[in-house]
Amino acid sequence: MANIIFNAGLRDLLKTTKTFDAGTYKALLVRSTSTYTPNKDDDTISGLTGLVEISVASYARQTITTPTIAEVDASDLVKVDCDDVAFGSLESGQTVKAIIVYRFVTNDTDSIPLLYIDTDSGSLLPRALGGGAFTVQINASGLLTFAQA
């Protein structure tokens, strides 16, 4: 599978009152046993049929910190960025298949998925948990970019 941007998440991101740097965005880890098939048309976290999340004792979804939206005139793009996402020390025994970034509202029934990431340039995914720190390193180019020719 390839990384995707959910339609509902992109629409939500572009609304003035729901911008990336003004909302609460979180990341969750998808377990290798998940049968969820990424679909750009999915609208809520609870609607991701077959999703199995990492379930080791110390795991918790993490809030995205230092969310920013920057205009980069030299490259003719807008960059959506954030700090690396640290999940802390996670016990071994499970494998992370993908990462989902979403806008948290009140619970999974109204929280809106933005990104499904299962392919990365740093060979992070899939990755077996080994009892140590698990950090999602955000690319220097940003989490997401919008460019024009």
Disulfide bonds with the S-S distance in Angstrom:
none
